[in-house]
């Protein structure tokens, strides 16, 4: 059986976890496709081999618990399948449909429980949809009160949208105490309803129970192994001390972790600031270096210019430089000037 995801049913399931003053309600509604998986086909093959006959053979169901003592004739609608008994028997179910119910139980409670050996007499067919709704509403109203009354409309609307309630056959699972997954001590009530829509090939399973949260199951070993009140008090004090120490450690650890995070953040911020200042100073140093180099280049140019001017003045004052009237005779005059100056001491 393949579980079908449904967000509306998931929301209802969350709301079905209810705590009241003296009880706790745990419920869930799940939708399954009747299209068999590979494992389902293998189980169905073994189931048919063990049961014998054909998949369409009918098996007797027990009368619904909701009708016992109220309207017993409603649950007894068919006679014996074998024809050996003349008295009226309860409703019947085909082997294939019964397998669907068993496979749904296995899918829901796997791996804690195995219902492969469940028998048809552990199931019942409910008289009507209204009968089932009244039974569900009665249990939940009595235990959850206003909380369920505010949830009721949304719950049944979500189920109806998923399975089309008026087109369903409704079955219930009512096992003996040993086979009941909710048969533990402290369980106030429980129900398991299957809404089977043959046309849609789908089953919606609604399971719910109410338990006493303060109930402590008996070990069954005997008084020799029972814990007296002093031992219980010591155990409670020990648990409280362990819890307190653990809480103190967690608080201390959290404080140290926060402090370490603060130190890391402070160091990181400080390093970032230092890097920013260093970067700014590096830019200033770079600018100063470029300015100094430019100044030195300017000084070198000025010095070179001054030397050139001074050399020109010196030559003009100490040497007789002939005027050149014609540019074409410049070269000859320069050579003549140099020859004359070589002869001077």
C-alpha positions as CSV (number, residue, x, y, z in Angstrom):
1,X,0.0,0.0,0.0
2,X,1.4,3.4,-1.0
3,X,1.0,6.3,1.4
4,X,-0.5,9.3,-0.4
5,X,0.7,12.7,0.7
6,X,-2.0,15.1,1.7
7,X,-1.1,18.5,3.3
8,X,-4.7,18.9,4.7
9,X,-4.5,15.6,6.5
10,X,-1.1,16.3,7.8
11,X,-2.4,19.6,9.3
12,X,-5.3,17.6,10.9
13,X,-2.9,15.1,12.3
14,X,-0.9,17.8,14.0
15,X,-4.1,19.1,15.6
16,X,-5.1,15.6,16.7
17,X,-2.2,15.6,19.2
18,X,-4.2,16.9,22.1
19,X,-3.3,17.2,25.8
20,X,-6.0,17.7,28.4
21,X,-6.0,17.7,32.1
22,X,-6.3,14.0,32.7
23,X,-5.7,12.5,29.3
24,X,-3.7,12.7,26.1
25,X,-5.2,12.1,22.6
26,X,-3.0,10.7,19.8
27,X,-4.6,10.4,16.4
28,X,-3.8,10.4,12.7
29,X,-5.5,10.1,9.4
30,X,-3.6,8.6,6.4
31,X,-4.6,7.9,2.8
32,X,-3.4,4.8,1.0
33,X,-3.6,3.7,-2.6
34,X,-4.9,0.2,-3.2
35,X,-2.5,-0.3,-6.1
36,X,-0.2,-2.9,-4.8
37,X,3.6,-2.5,-4.6
38,X,6.0,-5.3,-5.4
39,X,6.1,-6.3,-1.7
40,X,2.2,-6.1,-1.5
41,X,2.0,-8.5,-4.5
42,X,4.3,-11.0,-2.8
43,X,2.3,-10.8,0.4
44,X,-1.0,-11.1,-1.4
45,X,0.3,-14.2,-3.2
46,X,1.3,-15.8,0.1
47,X,-2.0,-14.8,1.7
48,X,-4.0,-16.5,-1.1
49,X,-1.9,-19.6,-0.8
50,X,-2.4,-19.8,2.9
51,X,-6.2,-19.0,2.8
52,X,-7.0,-21.1,-0.3
53,X,-10.0,-20.5,-2.5
54,X,-10.3,-17.4,-4.8
55,X,-9.8,-13.7,-4.1
56,X,-13.6,-13.2,-4.3
57,X,-14.5,-15.7,-1.7
58,X,-16.4,-14.1,1.2
59,X,-15.4,-14.3,4.8
60,X,-17.6,-13.4,7.8
61,X,-17.1,-10.2,9.8
62,X,-17.9,-9.6,13.5
63,X,-20.8,-7.3,14.3
64,X,-19.8,-3.7,14.8
65,X,-19.2,-2.8,18.4
66,X,-21.1,0.5,18.0
67,X,-24.3,-1.5,17.2
68,X,-24.0,-4.1,20.0
69,X,-26.8,-3.7,22.4
70,X,-28.5,-1.0,20.3
71,X,-29.4,-2.5,17.0
72,X,-28.0,-6.0,16.6
73,X,-30.1,-6.7,13.5
74,X,-28.2,-4.1,11.5
75,X,-25.0,-6.0,11.8
76,X,-26.4,-9.3,10.8
77,X,-27.3,-9.1,7.1
78,X,-26.1,-12.3,5.5
79,X,-26.2,-16.0,6.1
80,X,-23.3,-18.4,6.3
81,X,-21.0,-18.6,3.4
82,X,-20.8,-22.4,3.6
83,X,-24.5,-22.8,4.1
84,X,-24.0,-25.1,7.1
85,X,-25.7,-22.7,9.5
86,X,-29.2,-21.5,9.2
87,X,-29.0,-18.6,11.6
88,X,-28.1,-15.1,10.5
89,X,-24.4,-14.1,10.4
90,X,-22.8,-10.7,10.3
91,X,-21.6,-8.9,7.2
92,X,-19.1,-10.5,4.9
93,X,-16.0,-9.3,3.1
94,X,-14.1,-10.5,0.1
95,X,-10.6,-11.9,0.7
96,X,-9.1,-9.2,-1.5
97,X,-10.7,-6.4,0.4
98,X,-9.7,-8.0,3.7
99,X,-6.1,-8.1,2.4
100,X,-6.3,-4.4,1.7
101,X,-7.3,-3.7,5.3
102,X,-4.5,-5.9,6.7
103,X,-2.0,-4.3,4.3
104,X,-3.1,-0.9,5.5
105,X,-2.6,-1.8,9.1
106,X,0.9,-3.2,8.3
107,X,1.8,0.1,6.5
108,X,0.5,2.2,9.3
109,X,2.1,0.4,12.3
110,X,5.2,-0.9,10.6
111,X,7.7,-2.0,12.0
112,X,6.3,-2.2,15.5
113,X,3.4,-4.6,14.6
114,X,2.7,-7.3,12.1
115,X,-1.0,-7.9,11.2
116,X,-0.4,-10.6,8.6
117,X,-2.2,-13.2,10.7
118,X,-5.2,-11.0,11.4
119,X,-8.5,-12.8,10.8
120,X,-11.8,-11.6,9.4
121,X,-13.6,-11.8,12.7
122,X,-11.3,-9.1,14.0
123,X,-12.9,-6.6,11.6
124,X,-16.5,-5.2,11.4
125,X,-18.5,-3.4,8.8
126,X,-20.0,-0.2,10.2
127,X,-23.8,0.3,9.6
128,X,-23.5,3.9,8.2
129,X,-21.4,7.0,7.8
130,X,-23.5,8.9,10.4
131,X,-23.0,6.0,12.8
132,X,-19.3,6.3,12.6
133,X,-19.2,10.1,12.7
134,X,-21.3,10.0,15.9
135,X,-19.0,7.4,17.5
136,X,-15.9,9.5,16.6
137,X,-17.4,12.7,17.7
138,X,-18.7,11.2,20.9
139,X,-15.2,10.0,22.0
140,X,-13.3,13.1,21.0
141,X,-16.0,15.5,22.3
142,X,-16.0,13.8,25.7
143,X,-12.2,14.0,26.0
144,X,-11.1,17.1,24.1
145,X,-14.2,19.2,24.4
146,X,-13.9,22.6,22.8
147,X,-10.6,21.8,21.1
148,X,-12.3,19.1,19.0
149,X,-15.4,21.1,18.4
150,X,-13.3,23.7,16.7
151,X,-11.5,21.1,14.7
152,X,-14.5,18.8,13.7
153,X,-15.7,20.6,10.6
154,X,-12.2,20.8,9.1
155,X,-11.5,17.2,10.0
156,X,-14.5,15.7,8.2
157,X,-14.2,18.1,5.3
158,X,-10.5,17.0,4.7
159,X,-11.5,13.3,4.9
160,X,-14.5,13.8,2.6
161,X,-12.3,15.6,0.0
162,X,-9.8,12.8,0.1
163,X,-12.0,9.8,-0.1
164,X,-15.6,11.0,-0.9
165,X,-17.3,9.6,2.3
166,X,-20.7,8.9,0.8
167,X,-19.1,6.5,-1.7
168,X,-17.3,4.4,0.9
169,X,-17.7,1.2,2.7
170,X,-16.6,1.7,6.3
171,X,-14.8,-1.0,8.3
172,X,-13.4,-1.1,11.8
173,X,-10.6,-3.1,13.4
174,X,-11.5,-4.5,16.8
175,X,-8.9,-7.1,17.8
176,X,-8.5,-9.0,21.0
177,X,-6.3,-7.5,23.7
178,X,-3.2,-9.4,22.7
179,X,-3.3,-8.2,19.0
180,X,-4.5,-4.6,19.7
181,X,-1.7,-2.1,19.2
182,X,-3.5,0.2,21.6
183,X,-4.2,-2.6,24.2
184,X,-1.6,-1.3,26.7
185,X,-2.7,-0.4,30.2
186,X,-3.7,3.2,30.6
187,X,-5.6,3.4,27.3
188,X,-9.0,5.0,27.9
189,X,-10.4,4.3,24.5
190,X,-9.3,3.7,20.9
191,X,-10.8,3.2,17.4
192,X,-9.5,2.2,14.0
193,X,-11.8,3.0,11.0
194,X,-11.1,2.2,7.3
195,X,-13.0,4.3,4.7
196,X,-12.7,2.2,1.6
197,X,-13.7,3.7,-1.8
198,X,-13.7,0.9,-4.3
199,X,-14.2,3.3,-7.2
200,X,-11.2,5.5,-6.3
201,X,-9.2,2.4,-5.2
202,X,-8.2,4.2,-2.1
203,X,-8.4,3.7,1.7
204,X,-8.4,6.4,4.3
205,X,-7.4,5.0,7.7
206,X,-8.4,7.0,10.8
207,X,-6.8,5.7,14.0
208,X,-7.0,7.4,17.4
209,X,-6.6,6.7,21.1
210,X,-6.8,8.4,24.4
211,X,-4.3,7.5,27.2
212,X,-3.8,8.6,30.8
213,X,-0.4,10.3,30.8
214,X,0.0,9.8,34.5
215,X,-0.5,6.1,34.3
216,X,2.6,4.0,35.2
217,X,2.2,0.4,33.9
218,X,2.8,-2.4,36.4
219,X,5.9,-4.5,35.8
220,X,4.1,-7.7,36.8
221,X,7.2,-9.1,38.5
222,X,5.8,-8.7,42.1
223,X,6.3,-6.7,45.2
224,X,9.8,-8.0,45.9
225,X,11.1,-6.0,42.9
226,X,8.8,-2.9,43.6
227,X,10.4,0.4,44.3
228,X,9.4,2.0,47.6
229,X,8.6,5.7,48.0
230,X,12.0,6.6,49.4
231,X,13.8,5.0,46.5
232,X,11.4,6.8,44.1
233,X,12.2,10.1,45.9
234,X,15.9,9.5,45.6
235,X,15.6,8.7,42.0
236,X,13.6,11.8,41.3
237,X,16.1,13.9,43.2
238,X,18.9,12.3,41.3
239,X,17.2,13.0,37.9
240,X,16.5,16.6,39.0
241,X,20.2,17.1,39.9
242,X,21.4,15.5,36.7
243,X,19.0,17.7,34.8
244,X,20.1,20.8,36.7
245,X,23.8,20.0,36.2
246,X,23.1,19.5,32.5
247,X,21.2,22.7,32.2
248,X,24.0,24.5,34.1
249,X,26.6,23.1,31.8
250,X,24.6,24.0,28.7
251,X,24.1,27.6,30.0
252,X,27.8,27.9,30.8
253,X,28.8,26.4,27.5
254,X,26.4,28.8,25.7
255,X,27.9,31.8,27.6
256,X,31.4,30.8,26.8
257,X,30.5,30.2,23.2
258,X,28.9,33.7,23.0
259,X,32.0,35.2,24.7
260,X,34.3,33.4,22.2
261,X,32.1,34.7,19.3
262,X,32.4,38.3,20.8
263,X,36.2,38.0,21.1
264,X,36.5,36.7,17.6
265,X,34.3,39.5,16.3
266,X,36.3,42.1,18.2
267,X,39.6,40.8,17.0
268,X,38.3,40.6,13.4
269,X,37.0,44.2,13.6
270,X,40.4,45.4,15.1
271,X,42.3,43.7,12.3
272,X,40.1,45.2,9.7
273,X,40.6,48.7,11.2
274,X,44.4,48.2,11.3
275,X,44.4,47.0,7.7
276,X,42.3,50.0,6.7
277,X,44.7,52.4,8.5
278,X,47.7,50.7,7.1
279,X,46.2,50.9,3.6
280,X,45.5,54.6,4.1
281,X,49.0,55.2,5.4
282,X,50.4,53.2,2.5
283,X,48.6,55.5,0.1
284,X,50.0,58.5,1.9
285,X,53.5,57.2,1.8
286,X,53.1,56.4,-1.9
287,X,51.9,59.9,-2.6
288,X,54.8,61.4,-0.6
289,X,57.3,59.3,-2.4
290,X,56.0,60.4,-5.8
291,X,56.1,64.0,-4.6
292,X,59.7,63.7,-3.5
293,X,60.7,62.1,-6.8
294,X,59.0,64.8,-8.7
295,X,60.7,67.5,-6.5
296,X,64.1,65.9,-7.1
297,X,63.5,65.7,-10.8
298,X,62.6,69.4,-10.8
299,X,65.7,70.3,-8.8
300,X,67.9,68.3,-11.1
301,X,66.3,70.2,-14.1
302,X,66.9,73.5,-12.3
303,X,70.4,72.7,-11.5
304,X,71.1,71.6,-15.1
305,X,69.5,74.8,-16.3
306,X,71.5,76.9,-13.9
307,X,74.8,75.2,-14.9
308,X,74.0,75.8,-18.6
309,X,73.2,79.5,-18.0
310,X,76.3,79.9,-15.9
311,X,78.5,78.3,-18.5
312,X,77.0,80.5,-21.2
313,X,77.7,83.6,-19.1
314,X,81.2,82.4,-18.4
315,X,82.0,81.8,-22.0
316,X,80.5,85.1,-23.1
317,X,82.7,86.9,-20.5
318,X,86.0,85.1,-21.1
319,X,85.9,84.3,-24.7
320,X,85.5,86.4,-27.7
321,X,82.8,85.0,-29.8
322,X,82.6,86.3,-33.3
323,X,79.1,87.3,-34.6
324,X,77.8,85.3,-37.4
325,X,76.0,87.3,-40.0
326,X,75.4,84.5,-42.4
327,X,74.1,81.2,-41.1
328,X,75.7,79.4,-44.0
329,X,79.2,80.3,-42.7
330,X,78.6,79.2,-39.1
331,X,80.6,76.0,-39.4
332,X,83.8,77.7,-40.8
333,X,83.6,80.4,-38.1
334,X,83.4,77.8,-35.3
335,X,86.4,76.0,-36.6
336,X,88.4,79.2,-36.9
337,X,87.4,80.2,-33.4
338,X,88.6,76.9,-32.0
339,X,91.9,77.1,-33.9
340,X,92.6,80.5,-32.5
341,X,91.9,79.6,-29.0
342,X,94.2,76.6,-29.1
343,X,97.1,78.9,-29.8
344,X,96.5,81.0,-26.7
345,X,98.4,80.0,-23.6
